[in-house]
């Protein structure tokens, strides 16, 4: 019930994080419900059927396999009895030196807080999905043959030094996710199956890093090797997506200068990599300025000016004609010799309302300038979309914090996040609420179980003993605080509470029967040590394949498995000593100073029936 109650609140969280939480919540709650049904209905019948005495021959002597199993069982029981005696002695020692135990618990809490705060943050782990993305950009004005030459250089690298890891490569010149232009290009890489790319050196991350290092130094192009986003549809690639907003009313030139400052500072930062604008760079644009006063004085309609420009430079649809049985369109456009230079504009004439012809030079001037190909907005404000990644050794959360710090120095701008980055910020804000709700649900379930507001504290206090193991294990393996780690923490919370309940439940019943709190908890610890150890070991070995997994989706499984195994190890080793300590302390604090003394005998008969829970 407690383990199900921990995961039940997860099913009601929103956003992309809530979808992931909901899958775990429904799966675990359903499996726990089925487990309870099997334990209450089928297990008694199976026990009566299977647990029978076998292996006796006609003379009453055990068979050879039976004797072997009997000797192994006897040796295990003798070793376990010695372990129980040493454990009880250790538990009594902790109870005899309670202040030392409290100091040790304070140290555990301190280590937990320090490590948890320093743990790198992320939304989802970067998985090896078996394919990759590449983008390249040439200077504005570069021709298509130059772009094709750059694409061939990139293909030569992937089909040369990286050929052993590449199953296929497809490049496109003139297009990328940020827009279409003759100076940009994009490609998609299909990697070989995971079993043919053994070792981290042949993983998608290593291939991406090598390509960025080798091709990032091209003189005439900027190259970016990227991994696909962890969740399809949330962003163009893995990494962060930042929106630089013009919140201060800056001019277009000033806003672009702020963006260039941000890109320069991010490019010089060692914790950031592949920081780039998502859209296209400004390109040389011919601006034609029309003097409206002169147009009016010459008697020229504005529509005539627009129609002449459209026909001369762009082409205008006129009508259709039939050619060999097929209908074709007719377009009017200026000859190439009269629209190849800016000065050619002066050679064009517009008919006035009086029927005369007026040259463009009489009312229009032209000039070259840099202008954006597209104008983007985010939440109604002019914006630049900036994409990038964390450098090796840094997390996406650290990279986002660093980008926010750099952008805070730019006057007149503000920062917002989109795609995976927005979901990461949202998930980090939901995590404390999720932990708090889970603890509250555990407390309420235990309060209903024990009909007491104080006894549940003895269970809740041991939960940090499991969390510190999860954080330690994740820290030692270099993992991040992501959604899957949070699921592992919640699992650890529920399992730690379950193990504590095994002791507290027996201790509370023994205390009701007339024993002191000290004697009750020692007896409960002795009786419940075996199920605690056996269930914990069974769970640890069951989760071990997750922590050691490889291949597609392995980082997600590693995150959950590592957190749960680390949490269960510390929860099992430390919990069996601290549950007796916390139970006695709670009973002394809330039941009076004489909780260690033997209470009066429990009522019998009808009074006992009334007093029993």
Secondary structure, 3 states (H helix, E strand, C coil): CHHHHHHHHHHHCCHHHHHHHHHHHHHHHHHHHHHHHHHHHHHHHHHHHHCCCCCECCCCCECHHHHHHHHHHHHHHHHHHHHHHHHHHHHHHHHHCHHHHHHHHHHHHHHHHHHHHHCCECCCCCCCCCEEEEEEEECCCCCHHHHHHHHHHHHHHHCCCCHHHEEEEEEEEEEECCEEEEEEEEEEEEECCHHHCCCHHHCHHHHHHHHHHHHCCCCCEEEEEEECCCCCCCCCCCCEEEEEECCCCCCHHHHHHHHHHHHHHHHCCCCEEEEEECCCCCEEEEEEEECHHHHHHCCCCHHHHHHHHHHHHHCEEEEEEEECCEEEEEEECCCHHHCCCHHHHHHCEEECCCCCEEEHHHCEEEEEEEECCCCCEECCEEEEEEEEEECCCCCHHHHHHHHHHHHCCCCCCEEEECCHHHHHHHHHHHHHHHHHHHHHHHHHHHHHHHCCCCHHHHHHCCHHHHHHHHHHHHHHCCCCECHHHHHHHHHHHHHHHHHHHHHHHHHHHHHHCCCCHHHHHHHHHHHHHHHHHHHHHHHHHHHHHHHCCCCCCHHHHHHHHHHHHHHHHHHHHHHHHHHHHHHHHHHHHHHCCCCCCCCCCCCCHHHHHHHCC
